[in-house]
Amino acid sequence: MESVSDPTVVSATFYILRPHPDIDPAYLAWCLNQAPIQTRIAQVRTRAGTSIIQRRIFAEIALPVPPLEKQRKLAELGGLMAKEHMLRQALVVQTDRLHRALGERLLQQITSEK
């Protein structure tokens, strides 16, 4: 995870989250990306123009905070699941390429036999 250097200037619609010492940053990122939290965020964001969430409202979203060791395990599992997802997508892309290449080769063989 990359850190943000001080001093940093960000736009009003961009928040820098600095978790408390009892919250693992990777867990926080994982938790914020889970469907129930994303649903809650979608409910409170504005709909006009660029979607934003008021800082006060964002700060009120309750997150489950298990013990630090469990947070680390969840974050690690989430990272592994994300990696698996990327590998599966890459496999689908490569399989499609292989099928197209085989199809082209078969069609070339069929047309050259005539």
C-alpha angles and dihedrals in degrees: 000000000000120000128224115235123228125270098040128165117209133173120260090256095055120079127197109213118208109184123215116257090260092060122075110224092222090052090050091053091046093047094049089054096053118111098247092052093043089051090052091048090050090053094055103038120102118253100207118101109315110017113242137171119220110242093233092053093044090052090055094060106111117225125193110247112199121180114298094252091054090047090055092049092049092048091048091048090048090052091050091048090051090050091049089051092052091048091050091051091049089049091052091050092048092046090052090051091050092049092049092048092048091047092051092048093048092049091049091051092048094049094045092052092063 
